[in-house]
Amino acid sequence: MEGSHLRFPFLPGPDLQNGEEGRKLMVKTGLCFKESSAEMEVNYDRKEGLTAFDVSKAGVKGLTDDGVAKVPKIFVRPPYELAEESKSCKSNLQVPVIDLSAIDGSDSREKVVNEVRIAANEWGFFQVVNHGIPLNVLDEMIDGVRRFHEQDPEMKKSMYTRDPKKRVRFGSNYDLYASKSANWRDTLSISLPASDQLDPDEIPITCRATTIEYIKYVTNLGNTLFELLSEALELKHDHLNTLECGKSRALVCHYYPACPEPELTLGFSKHTDPVFLTVLLQDQLGGLQVMFNNQWVNVQPISGGLVVNIGDLLQVISNDKFKSVVHRAVANLAGPRISVACFLKGVIVPPKLYGPIKELISEESPPVFKDFVVSDYMEKFFSKAFDKSSLDYLRLQS
Protein backbone atom coordinates (compact mmCIF):
# COMPACT_ATOMS: atom_id res chain seq x y z
CA MET A 1 0.00 0.00 0.00
CA GLU A 2 1.83 3.03 -1.31
CA GLY A 3 2.59 5.60 1.38
CA SER A 4 0.92 3.65 4.20
CA HIS A 5 2.33 3.50 7.74
CA LEU A 6 3.48 0.10 8.97
CA ARG A 7 1.76 -1.19 12.10
CA PHE A 8 4.22 -2.00 14.89
CA PRO A 9 2.14 -2.43 18.07
CA PHE A 10 5.25 -3.17 20.13
CA LEU A 11 6.28 0.50 20.04
CA PRO A 12 5.07 2.44 23.08
CA GLY A 13 3.23 5.73 23.02
CA PRO A 14 0.92 7.16 20.39
CA ASP A 15 -1.10 5.37 17.75
CA LEU A 16 1.45 4.89 14.99
CA GLN A 17 -1.04 5.43 12.19
CA ASN A 18 -2.55 8.67 13.48
CA GLY A 19 -1.42 11.80 15.25
CA GLU A 20 1.60 14.07 15.02
CA GLU A 21 3.62 12.23 17.66
CA GLY A 22 3.10 8.91 15.93
CA ARG A 23 4.11 10.45 12.60
CA LYS A 24 7.31 11.85 14.09
CA LEU A 25 8.22 8.50 15.64
CA MET A 26 7.70 6.64 12.37
CA VAL A 27 9.87 9.14 10.50
CA LYS A 28 12.54 8.98 13.19
CA THR A 29 12.85 5.19 12.95
CA GLY A 30 12.77 5.15 9.15
CA LEU A 31 9.57 3.08 9.02
CA CYS A 32 7.45 5.77 7.40
CA PHE A 33 7.62 6.69 3.73
CA LYS A 34 5.12 9.51 3.43
CA GLU A 35 7.55 12.22 4.38
CA SER A 36 10.07 13.95 2.17
CA SER A 37 13.56 12.44 1.95
CA ALA A 38 14.96 15.66 3.42
CA GLU A 39 12.76 15.31 6.52
CA MET A 40 13.78 11.69 6.92
CA GLU A 41 17.49 12.59 6.74
CA VAL A 42 17.08 15.23 9.44
CA ASN A 43 14.95 13.15 11.81
CA TYR A 44 16.07 9.59 11.11
CA ASP A 45 17.40 7.63 14.11
CA ARG A 46 19.00 4.42 12.87
CA LYS A 47 19.44 2.84 16.29
CA GLU A 48 15.76 3.26 17.11
CA GLY A 49 14.85 1.86 13.70
CA LEU A 50 16.98 -1.23 14.29
CA THR A 51 15.53 -1.71 17.76
CA ALA A 52 11.98 -1.32 16.47
CA PHE A 53 12.58 -3.96 13.80
CA ASP A 54 14.31 -6.31 16.27
CA VAL A 55 11.67 -6.03 18.98
CA SER A 56 8.90 -6.81 16.50
CA LYS A 57 10.31 -10.37 16.17
CA ALA A 58 8.47 -10.48 12.84
CA GLY A 59 11.52 -10.28 10.57
CA VAL A 60 11.52 -9.05 7.01
CA LYS A 61 8.48 -11.17 6.20
CA GLY A 62 6.59 -9.17 8.81
CA LEU A 63 7.30 -6.05 6.79
CA THR A 64 6.13 -7.58 3.54
CA ASP A 65 3.03 -9.01 5.23
CA ASP A 66 2.22 -5.44 6.29
CA GLY A 67 2.32 -4.40 2.63
CA VAL A 68 5.53 -2.37 2.69
CA ALA A 69 5.91 -0.62 -0.67
CA LYS A 70 9.36 0.86 -0.10
CA VAL A 71 12.49 -0.49 1.56
CA PRO A 72 12.76 0.87 5.14
CA LYS A 73 15.81 3.03 5.66
CA ILE A 74 17.60 0.53 7.92
CA PHE A 75 17.92 -1.75 4.88
CA VAL A 76 19.15 0.86 2.40
CA ARG A 77 22.83 0.48 1.54
CA PRO A 78 25.15 3.48 2.12
CA PRO A 79 25.35 5.95 -0.81
CA TYR A 80 28.98 5.07 -1.58
CA GLU A 81 28.05 1.37 -1.86
CA LEU A 82 25.18 2.15 -4.22
CA ALA A 83 27.51 4.34 -6.31
CA GLU A 84 30.12 1.57 -6.48
CA GLU A 85 27.41 -0.91 -7.43
CA SER A 86 26.37 1.14 -10.41
CA LYS A 87 29.96 0.97 -11.71
CA SER A 88 30.71 -2.66 -10.83
CA CYS A 89 31.16 -5.21 -13.59
CA LYS A 90 28.98 -8.28 -13.96
CA SER A 91 30.35 -11.40 -15.63
CA ASN A 92 28.66 -14.02 -17.78
CA LEU A 93 31.08 -16.67 -16.52
CA GLN A 94 29.82 -19.66 -14.57
CA VAL A 95 31.34 -21.44 -11.59
CA PRO A 96 32.60 -24.95 -12.43
CA VAL A 97 30.07 -27.81 -12.41
CA ILE A 98 31.49 -31.17 -11.28
CA ASP A 99 29.80 -34.53 -11.87
CA LEU A 100 30.40 -36.79 -8.87
CA SER A 101 29.02 -39.92 -10.54
CA ALA A 102 32.51 -40.77 -11.79
CA ILE A 103 34.34 -40.96 -8.45
CA ASP A 104 34.22 -44.78 -8.17
CA GLY A 105 36.65 -45.49 -11.05
CA SER A 106 40.36 -44.80 -10.55
CA ASP A 107 40.90 -42.91 -13.82
CA SER A 108 37.61 -41.03 -13.70
CA ARG A 109 38.11 -40.23 -10.00
CA GLU A 110 41.48 -38.66 -10.81
CA LYS A 111 39.70 -36.43 -13.33
CA VAL A 112 37.15 -35.36 -10.71
CA VAL A 113 39.90 -34.69 -8.14
CA ASN A 114 41.69 -32.48 -10.64
CA GLU A 115 38.47 -30.56 -11.33
CA VAL A 116 37.98 -30.08 -7.58
CA ARG A 117 41.60 -28.90 -7.22
CA ILE A 118 41.22 -26.26 -9.92
CA ALA A 119 37.84 -25.07 -8.66
CA ALA A 120 38.96 -24.87 -5.02
CA ASN A 121 42.12 -22.97 -5.94
CA GLU A 122 40.85 -20.59 -8.62
CA TRP A 123 37.18 -20.09 -7.74
CA GLY A 124 36.68 -21.27 -4.16
CA PHE A 125 33.26 -22.36 -5.45
CA PHE A 126 31.82 -25.16 -7.56
CA GLN A 127 28.52 -26.91 -8.12
CA VAL A 128 28.10 -30.67 -7.82
CA VAL A 129 25.61 -32.89 -9.62
CA ASN A 130 24.93 -36.62 -9.26
CA HIS A 131 25.98 -36.26 -5.64
CA GLY A 132 23.77 -39.01 -4.23
CA ILE A 133 21.05 -36.94 -2.58
CA PRO A 134 17.68 -37.74 -4.19
CA LEU A 135 15.85 -34.86 -5.86
CA ASN A 136 12.76 -35.40 -3.71
CA VAL A 137 14.86 -34.94 -0.55
CA LEU A 138 16.16 -31.60 -1.88
CA ASP A 139 12.68 -30.43 -2.90
CA GLU A 140 11.14 -31.44 0.41
CA MET A 141 13.86 -29.57 2.31
CA ILE A 142 13.05 -26.39 0.40
CA ASP A 143 9.33 -26.92 1.00
CA GLY A 144 9.92 -27.50 4.72
CA VAL A 145 11.82 -24.22 5.05
CA ARG A 146 9.02 -22.45 3.19
CA ARG A 147 6.41 -23.92 5.56
CA PHE A 148 8.37 -22.76 8.59
CA HIS A 149 8.75 -19.18 7.43
CA GLU A 150 5.19 -18.90 6.12
CA GLN A 151 3.44 -20.30 9.20
CA ASP A 152 1.54 -18.27 11.80
CA PRO A 153 3.91 -15.39 12.78
CA GLU A 154 3.22 -15.95 16.47
CA MET A 155 4.74 -19.45 16.26
CA LYS A 156 7.97 -18.01 14.82
CA LYS A 157 8.07 -15.19 17.37
CA SER A 158 8.24 -17.75 20.18
CA MET A 159 11.57 -18.93 18.68
CA TYR A 160 12.99 -15.48 17.93
CA THR A 161 16.29 -14.81 19.68
CA ARG A 162 19.70 -13.24 19.16
CA ASP A 163 21.31 -15.72 21.57
CA PRO A 164 23.89 -17.74 19.55
CA LYS A 165 23.91 -20.42 22.25
CA LYS A 166 20.39 -21.51 21.30
CA ARG A 167 20.75 -24.57 19.10
CA VAL A 168 17.52 -23.92 17.20
CA ARG A 169 16.50 -20.31 16.69
CA PHE A 170 14.66 -17.96 14.38
CA GLY A 171 15.94 -14.47 13.67
CA SER A 172 16.76 -11.84 11.11
CA ASN A 173 20.27 -10.48 10.46
CA TYR A 174 22.86 -11.94 12.83
CA ASP A 175 24.86 -8.70 12.57
CA LEU A 176 21.87 -6.35 12.70
CA TYR A 177 23.48 -3.82 15.06
CA ALA A 178 27.00 -4.04 13.56
CA SER A 179 26.19 -3.81 9.85
CA LYS A 180 26.04 -0.64 7.78
CA SER A 181 22.67 -1.76 6.41
CA ALA A 182 20.35 -4.61 7.31
CA ASN A 183 19.81 -7.44 4.82
CA TRP A 184 16.49 -8.48 3.29
CA ARG A 185 16.19 -12.01 4.76
CA ASP A 186 15.02 -14.08 7.73
CA THR A 187 16.74 -17.21 9.03
CA LEU A 188 16.03 -20.45 10.86
CA SER A 189 19.30 -21.81 12.34
CA ILE A 190 19.84 -25.37 13.57
CA SER A 191 23.17 -26.19 15.24
CA LEU A 192 24.28 -29.81 15.31
CA PRO A 193 26.77 -30.64 18.07
CA ALA A 194 29.61 -33.05 17.52
CA SER A 195 27.79 -35.70 19.52
CA ASP A 196 24.99 -35.74 16.91
CA GLN A 197 22.56 -35.72 19.82
CA LEU A 198 19.99 -33.17 18.75
CA ASP A 199 16.53 -33.91 20.12
CA PRO A 200 14.25 -34.06 17.07
CA ASP A 201 11.57 -32.26 19.08
CA GLU A 202 13.80 -29.18 19.07
CA ILE A 203 13.35 -28.87 15.31
CA PRO A 204 10.11 -27.09 14.29
CA ILE A 205 7.44 -29.58 13.33
CA THR A 206 6.83 -27.75 10.04
CA CYS A 207 10.20 -28.95 8.73
CA ARG A 208 11.26 -31.64 11.23
CA ALA A 209 11.05 -34.80 9.13
CA THR A 210 12.54 -33.22 6.01
CA THR A 211 15.40 -31.65 7.99
CA ILE A 212 16.37 -34.90 9.71
CA GLU A 213 16.40 -36.71 6.36
CA TYR A 214 18.39 -33.98 4.62
CA ILE A 215 21.00 -33.82 7.40
CA LYS A 216 21.79 -37.53 7.00
CA TYR A 217 22.40 -37.18 3.29
CA VAL A 218 24.38 -33.92 3.40
CA THR A 219 26.62 -35.26 6.19
CA ASN A 220 27.60 -38.21 4.00
CA LEU A 221 28.18 -35.86 1.05
CA GLY A 222 30.42 -33.70 3.25
CA ASN A 223 32.60 -36.72 4.04
CA THR A 224 32.89 -37.49 0.31
CA LEU A 225 33.82 -33.91 -0.50
CA PHE A 226 36.52 -33.87 2.19
CA GLU A 227 37.97 -37.06 0.65
CA LEU A 228 38.15 -35.42 -2.78
CA LEU A 229 39.62 -32.24 -1.30
CA SER A 230 42.24 -34.27 0.60
CA GLU A 231 43.29 -35.96 -2.62
CA ALA A 232 43.30 -32.58 -4.37
CA LEU A 233 45.90 -31.51 -1.80
CA GLU A 234 47.86 -34.72 -2.58
CA LEU A 235 47.16 -36.07 0.89
CA LYS A 236 45.69 -39.42 1.92
CA HIS A 237 41.99 -39.54 1.04
CA ASP A 238 40.93 -39.58 4.70
CA HIS A 239 43.19 -36.76 5.88
CA LEU A 240 40.58 -34.00 6.30
CA ASN A 241 38.03 -36.40 7.76
CA THR A 242 40.67 -37.60 10.25
CA LEU A 243 41.08 -33.95 11.27
CA GLU A 244 37.28 -33.99 11.85
CA CYS A 245 36.70 -30.95 9.67
CA GLY A 246 33.02 -31.87 9.38
CA LYS A 247 32.49 -32.82 13.02
CA SER A 248 30.20 -29.96 14.03
CA ARG A 249 27.58 -28.67 11.61
CA ALA A 250 24.99 -25.97 11.36
CA LEU A 251 22.00 -25.83 9.05
CA VAL A 252 21.04 -22.25 8.18
CA CYS A 253 17.71 -21.92 6.38
CA HIS A 254 17.30 -18.52 4.71
CA TYR A 255 14.05 -16.97 3.47
CA TYR A 256 14.38 -13.93 1.20
CA PRO A 257 10.95 -12.27 0.69
CA ALA A 258 10.18 -10.43 -2.55
CA CYS A 259 11.69 -6.95 -2.26
CA PRO A 260 9.92 -3.82 -3.57
CA GLU A 261 13.22 -2.00 -4.27
CA PRO A 262 15.91 -4.68 -4.73
CA GLU A 263 18.40 -2.19 -6.15
CA LEU A 264 18.64 -0.46 -2.75
CA THR A 265 19.48 -3.41 -0.52
CA LEU A 266 20.96 -6.92 -0.46
CA GLY A 267 19.69 -10.31 0.58
CA PHE A 268 23.07 -11.02 2.18
CA SER A 269 26.04 -8.63 2.25
CA LYS A 270 29.37 -9.75 0.83
CA HIS A 271 31.24 -12.10 3.14
CA THR A 272 33.29 -15.27 3.41
CA ASP A 273 32.26 -18.29 5.49
CA PRO A 274 34.04 -18.84 8.86
CA VAL A 275 33.97 -22.64 8.48
CA PHE A 276 35.82 -25.42 6.66
CA LEU A 277 33.25 -26.12 3.97
CA THR A 278 29.73 -25.03 2.99
CA VAL A 279 27.19 -27.08 1.05
CA LEU A 280 24.34 -24.92 -0.22
CA LEU A 281 20.94 -25.98 -1.48
CA GLN A 282 19.13 -23.18 -3.32
CA ASP A 283 15.80 -22.99 -5.11
CA GLN A 284 15.50 -22.06 -8.76
CA LEU A 285 14.98 -18.31 -8.27
CA GLY A 286 18.68 -17.42 -8.04
CA GLY A 287 20.46 -14.55 -6.33
CA LEU A 288 23.79 -15.98 -5.17
CA GLN A 289 26.83 -14.17 -6.58
CA VAL A 290 30.55 -14.96 -6.29
CA MET A 291 33.43 -12.50 -6.68
CA PHE A 292 35.79 -13.73 -9.40
CA ASN A 293 38.51 -11.54 -10.95
CA ASN A 294 36.90 -8.45 -9.37
CA GLN A 295 33.56 -9.20 -11.02
CA TRP A 296 30.31 -10.54 -9.61
CA VAL A 297 29.36 -13.87 -11.16
CA ASN A 298 25.81 -15.21 -10.85
CA VAL A 299 25.64 -18.79 -9.58
CA GLN A 300 22.83 -20.07 -11.78
CA PRO A 301 20.71 -22.71 -10.01
CA ILE A 302 20.91 -26.22 -11.47
CA SER A 303 18.03 -28.60 -10.88
CA GLY A 304 19.29 -31.20 -8.43
CA GLY A 305 22.63 -29.41 -8.05
CA LEU A 306 24.31 -28.22 -4.86
CA VAL A 307 26.77 -25.35 -4.44
CA VAL A 308 30.01 -26.07 -2.55
CA ASN A 309 32.37 -23.39 -1.31
CA ILE A 310 35.66 -23.32 0.54
CA GLY A 311 35.49 -21.68 3.98
CA ASP A 312 38.09 -19.56 5.75
CA LEU A 313 39.30 -22.45 7.91
CA LEU A 314 40.04 -24.70 4.95
CA GLN A 315 42.00 -21.90 3.32
CA VAL A 316 44.06 -21.67 6.52
CA ILE A 317 44.85 -25.38 6.92
CA SER A 318 45.54 -25.74 3.17
CA ASN A 319 48.08 -22.93 3.62
CA ASP A 320 46.44 -20.80 0.92
CA LYS A 321 46.22 -23.62 -1.65
CA PHE A 322 42.42 -23.39 -1.51
CA LYS A 323 40.62 -20.05 -1.49
CA SER A 324 37.71 -18.80 0.61
CA VAL A 325 36.16 -16.15 -1.61
CA VAL A 326 33.73 -13.30 -1.14
CA HIS A 327 30.12 -13.97 -2.09
CA ARG A 328 26.72 -12.39 -1.49
CA ALA A 329 23.01 -12.73 -2.26
CA VAL A 330 21.14 -9.99 -4.09
CA ALA A 331 17.55 -9.05 -3.31
CA ASN A 332 14.89 -9.96 -5.86
CA LEU A 333 11.69 -8.28 -7.00
CA ALA A 334 10.24 -11.80 -7.24
CA GLY A 335 10.17 -14.14 -4.30
CA PRO A 336 10.47 -15.65 -1.87
CA ARG A 337 13.90 -17.14 -2.54
CA ILE A 338 14.87 -20.02 -0.26
CA SER A 339 18.31 -21.48 0.44
CA VAL A 340 19.73 -23.94 2.97
CA ALA A 341 23.42 -23.75 3.88
CA CYS A 342 25.08 -26.62 5.72
CA PHE A 343 28.22 -25.33 7.43
CA LEU A 344 30.89 -27.91 8.29
CA LYS A 345 32.74 -26.35 11.21
CA GLY A 346 35.18 -28.90 12.65
CA VAL A 347 35.71 -29.64 16.33
CA ILE A 348 34.48 -26.88 18.63
CA VAL A 349 34.14 -28.65 22.00
CA PRO A 350 36.49 -29.60 23.52
CA PRO A 351 38.80 -27.01 21.92
CA LYS A 352 41.04 -28.45 19.22
CA LEU A 353 44.05 -26.70 17.75
CA TYR A 354 44.08 -26.44 13.96
CA GLY A 355 46.71 -24.92 11.68
CA PRO A 356 48.40 -25.29 8.30
CA ILE A 357 48.75 -29.01 7.54
CA LYS A 358 52.37 -30.02 8.16
CA GLU A 359 52.53 -32.12 4.98
CA LEU A 360 51.86 -28.92 3.02
CA ILE A 361 54.66 -26.98 4.72
CA SER A 362 58.19 -26.84 3.35
CA GLU A 363 61.09 -24.44 3.01
CA GLU A 364 59.66 -23.36 -0.32
CA SER A 365 56.15 -23.15 1.13
CA PRO A 366 56.37 -21.86 4.72
CA PRO A 367 53.22 -21.45 6.83
CA VAL A 368 51.28 -18.27 6.09
CA PHE A 369 48.74 -18.64 8.91
CA LYS A 370 49.02 -19.23 12.64
CA ASP A 371 47.26 -22.01 14.55
CA PHE A 372 43.73 -21.40 15.79
CA VAL A 373 40.82 -22.76 17.80
CA VAL A 374 37.53 -22.79 15.89
CA SER A 375 35.51 -21.14 18.67
CA ASP A 376 38.00 -18.25 18.88
CA TYR A 377 37.78 -17.65 15.14
CA MET A 378 33.97 -17.80 15.23
CA GLU A 379 33.86 -15.28 18.07
CA LYS A 380 36.10 -12.94 16.10
CA PHE A 381 33.95 -13.33 12.98
CA PHE A 382 30.63 -12.67 14.70
CA SER A 383 31.91 -9.69 16.67
CA LYS A 384 31.96 -7.53 13.54
CA ALA A 385 29.97 -6.81 10.41
CA PHE A 386 29.98 -9.75 7.99
CA ASP A 387 31.48 -7.74 5.13
CA LYS A 388 34.81 -7.40 6.97
CA SER A 389 37.23 -10.32 6.50
CA SER A 390 38.61 -12.16 9.53
CA LEU A 391 41.38 -14.03 7.73
CA ASP A 392 43.89 -11.29 8.45
CA TYR A 393 43.40 -12.17 12.13
CA LEU A 394 45.22 -15.47 11.46
CA ARG A 395 47.61 -14.45 8.69
CA LEU A 396 51.27 -14.32 9.72
CA GLN A 397 53.17 -11.15 8.97
CA SER A 398 55.66 -11.61 6.13
Secondary structure, DSSP 4 states (H G I P E B T S, - for coil): -TTPPP--TTS-SS-TTSSHHHHHHHHHHT---SS-HHHHHHH--HHHHHHHHHHH--HHHHHHHTT--S--GGGSPPHHHHHHHHH--EE-----EEEGGGTTSHHHHHHHHHHHHHIIIIISEEEEES-S--HHHHHHHHHHHHHHHTS-HHHHHTTB---TT-SEEEES-TTTTTSSS--S-EEEEEEE-TT----GGGS-TTTHHHHHHHHHHHHHHHHHHHHHHHHHTTS-TTHHHHTTTTSEEEEEEEEE---S-GGG-EEEEEE--SSSEEEEEE-SS--EEEEETTEEEE----TT-EEEEE-HHHHHHTTTSS----EEEE--SS--EEEEEEEEEE-TTTT-EE-S-GGG--SSS---B--EEHHHHHHHHHTS-TTS--GGGTBPP-
